[in-house]
Amino acid sequence: MSSARRLRALFCLLPLAAAEASADGPPAHAQMGDWQILSVAEAGSRRLDYCAVEAAFEDGLVLTIERDRGGRSVIVLQTRAPSFAAGARYDVRIAMEGGAAIASTGRASDANSLAIPLESHTGTASALARGRRLSIMLPREIILFAPNGIDRAIGDLERCFANAVESKARSADSLVERVLDQAQSGAIQVARPAGSSRDEDREYAWSQGPVSGGAREIAIAGDATFLDLVLTRLDRLVSRCHGHFAPELDPPRETASGVIETGIATCSGTEGDRVAAFVYFKRGTRFGEFMLEAPDGTRAAALADRDNIVKIVRMVVLDY
């Protein structure tokens, strides 16, 4: 099973849900935002390695349910604060509303992640889909979750591998995926809201050395200009910087097939400076964005990855 720690998409803002309390135990952690369906495949071949559904909950908790090509399933619990001893094993009981509790042994990949195998238990997925409560009982703690829309998420998870062929055929028209197929960026994660099949809802993420990459592609609506779209995306970057934000934009370059613009921004915060090197491009009615983030000390790596993306966009999207 692939590493449980999710490659974070760069463009997701999650609304807060209201908390509910349990009368029989600890208060339930309310879900924040919708479930995301994740699929991870190698760039180029797009051979699907595993699928997952994931949601964030109050207090910095993240719950992920993964399934690999062999049908093996894992629940991954991620915590904001260090909670586990890396490499240690923990006896765990998982209880779902309306279903029997199951026992498993979880392994901590690091201080913030515990992977709990489910492959020896049949019917677990359907029990998860039916429940409005999920509790994870650790040796010294019980964590109660109040998931919303988990039935739709589990349905997407069970169909993920079957839908991979259809998704691959449909994505042949994606400008972003054409670029990623040649970027040799390693494993690519595609995320979208559970229950949605719209191309505009897909977000791409990957990690290579110190650089975290993200990409998105949308249809240009109405009379929106290239500048309008660039400024909207920069506003999203500003909202994610908890400090001083300093962008530097290069002049846009127009070609017979479209427009491309590059730039770099620095976010100076209390946890150190980070850089984001970006590429925006337009062809026809499609607008694409690539973002390469890294600590400021590895600025050169982020710029090198961005310049490689620019070279590919010019060749396979803008034909120059």
GIJO-V26239 format. One record per residue. N is the residue number from 1. PHI is phi in whole degrees, -180 to 180 (999 if undefined). Layout:
N:PHI
N:PHI
This chain:
1:999
2:-68
3:-56
4:-81
5:-71
6:-72
7:-75
8:-72
9:-68
10:-91
11:-125
12:-107
13:-116
14:-108
15:-76
16:-87
17:-98
18:-77
19:-82
20:-122
21:-112
22:-98
23:-76
24:-105
25:-174
26:-66
27:-64
28:-78
29:-79
30:-74
31:-77
32:-116
33:81
34:-91
35:-68
36:-111
37:-97
38:-118
39:-132
40:-121
41:-141
42:-75
43:-62
44:90
45:-77
46:56
47:-69
48:-74
49:-91
50:-158
51:-121
52:-155
53:-120
54:-147
55:-145
56:-96
57:-129
58:-57
59:65
60:76
61:-87
62:-131
63:-116
64:-127
65:-118
66:-110
67:-142
68:-100
69:-62
70:-84
71:87
72:-74
73:-122
74:-143
75:-99
76:-116
77:-104
78:-115
79:-118
80:-72
81:-90
82:-56
83:-131
84:-135
85:-94
86:-55
87:88
88:-79
89:-110
90:-133
91:-74
92:-134
93:-121
94:-115
95:-120
96:-118
97:-58
98:81
99:-137
100:-74
101:-73
102:-121
103:-106
104:-153
105:-121
106:-92
107:-124
108:-87
109:-77
110:-159
111:-70
112:-119
113:-135
114:-126
115:-100
116:-118
117:-67
118:-124
119:-64
120:-88
121:-113
122:-88
123:80
124:-64
125:-62
126:-67
127:-67
128:-62
129:-65
130:-86
131:-85
132:-105
133:-136
134:-139
135:-120
136:-115
137:-101
138:-96
139:-55
140:-125
141:-160
142:-117
143:-113
144:-110
145:-114
146:-117
147:-77
148:-117
149:70
150:-70
151:-64
152:-66
153:-65
154:-65
155:-61
156:-64
157:-63
158:-69
159:-94
160:-57
161:-71
162:-66
163:-83
164:-62
165:-66
166:-64
167:-65
168:-64
169:-67
170:-68
171:-78
172:-60
173:-89
174:-79
175:-66
176:-62
177:-71
178:-61
179:-70
180:-62
181:-62
182:-109
183:-84
184:52
185:-94
186:84
187:-69
188:-110
189:-99
190:-111
191:-121
192:-154
193:-63
194:-58
195:90
196:-108
197:-121
198:-70
199:-60
200:-66
201:-89
202:-86
203:-124
204:-113
205:-146
206:-157
207:-142
208:-144
209:62
210:-81
211:-101
212:-105
213:-112
214:-149
215:-149
216:-154
217:-138
218:-136
219:-82
220:-79
221:-93
222:55
223:-103
224:-62
225:-94
226:-59
227:-63
228:-55
229:-68
230:-62
231:-66
232:-64
233:-69
234:-65
235:-60
236:-66
237:-63
238:-59
239:-66
240:-91
241:-96
242:-96
243:173
244:-85
245:-111
246:-128
247:-92
248:-132
249:-105
250:-83
251:-61
252:-66
253:-119
254:-95
255:-127
256:-65
257:-101
258:169
259:-136
260:-138
261:-143
262:-123
263:-179
264:-148
265:-135
266:-116
267:-111
268:-100
269:-127
270:-68
271:-97
272:106
273:-84
274:-129
275:-117
276:-130
277:-98
278:-133
279:-135
280:-119
281:-148
282:-137
283:-140
284:59
285:-103
286:-114
287:-122
288:-124
289:-142
290:-124
291:-132
292:-121
293:-111
294:-165
295:-60
296:-60
297:-67
298:-115
299:-54
300:-62
301:-67
302:-64
303:-67
304:-65
305:-65
306:-64
307:-65
308:-67
309:-62
310:-58
311:-60
312:-72
313:-59
314:-60
315:-78
316:-97
317:-110
318:-102
319:58
320:-148
